[in-house]
Amino acid sequence: MKVLCPGSFDPITVGHLDIIRRAHALFGEVVVAIGNNSTKSYLFDFDERVDLVKGATSDLDGITVEAMDGLLVDFCNDRGIPAVVKGLRFGADFDFELQMAHMNQEMGGIETVLLPAAREHVTLSSTIIRQVVRLGGDVSRYVPANVQTVLAARFPRR
């Protein structure tokens, strides 16, 4: 079964990769869709985020990466993808994702599978990664190697 793992991935983290790998183990085929959220300000532009996710997942068979523009339900229905897999870190994630799950089901018949974040990734977020790296901190253990390379070039450590 093919499923979708959507996100803005700014940048992709080891927590995101864990969810993608687990979705792959459960469902066999995963499309990772990089989208734009109009309420967010991005560190990486759209094409950079797509390239970083492609690089981070290049060693994983059965995983494809696509840019997503527009509604998630349209993206899924156009590709015959019946379900979305999302990771949950804490209660606020659940509150938001439940609303989205109901909307996606209502609008497009898309099911949602929610996977709890692994214990070691539960406090990890792209927002925190961006803040730490901008202040000169080391985030290498929280992001894939290709992302660390780009971050190190863009934000030399003090």
Number of C-alpha atoms within 10 A of each C-alpha: 12 19 26 27 22 21 16 20 23 26 25 22 25 20 24 25 16 15 21 26 18 15 26 23 12 12 15 15 18 26 22 25 22 23 20 18 11 7 6 9 10 17 15 15 11 17 10 14 22 25 17 21 26 18 15 19 19 13 9 12 11 16 22 16 20 15 17 20 13 9 12 19 22 17 17 23 14 9 11 12 19 18 23 24 22 23 22 19 18 12 9 10 13 17 11 11 18 14 10 13 21 15 15 21 15 12 13 17 16 20 18 20 16 17 14 15 19 14 9 9 16 14 12 17 19 19 13 12 21 17 11 13 19 16 12 13 15 15 18 18 10 18 22 22 16 15 23 19 13 12 23 15 10 11 14 12 13 6
